């Protein structure tokens, strides 16, 4: 839970600093921090995917996973629904808008979902540390607009990631190392896409790719039957 505690603390600290700065956070400083976080996320994604790929027993499974996951995500219009939810609050003002947008941004993301799983099964909190720094920047920007009330998003994130962590611990005996390896490859690639999107190199509909994380689990189970 150390990674989740760090992530939660970063949102609290970022929100407090953002509220103090108010609208005084200059655009160039915000862009500089986002660029740094984009580079970090891209590197972590590549490192995670490559580290898992060299141990993979099914070299092409990640390709199948990404392809099927993208199709499923597109059919479900995950990214579109997310954008629609955020857009609904764009017509409102005040803390409700900020909290609704912030909670979605903090919780619905690859790092925030895969991170607690990696922490529970492998004791690796790298993803959560990276997510914490990204959320730190995001919370500063949001709180500079919507105020100190943005700190209320922190306990929501803690409950979200904590639930994923505990479920992963309970199911760890049913999760094989092969399964973790294959999921890690896909997860690393999705983290990389998040980094590239932050850097503005290529805009990915990352949320539409989230179903790709489930495909390796099903694939490994099916392969184990033969």
Secondary structure as UniProt FT lines:
FT   HELIX           2..21
FT   HELIX           22..24
FT   HELIX           27..53
FT   TURN            54..55
FT   TURN            59..60
FT   HELIX           61..76
FT   HELIX           78..88
FT   HELIX           89..91
FT   HELIX           95..107
FT   HELIX           110..122
FT   HELIX           126..146
FT   HELIX           148..151
FT   HELIX           152..170
FT   HELIX           172..174
FT   HELIX           177..199
FT   HELIX           206..209
FT   TURN            210..211
FT   HELIX           212..224
//
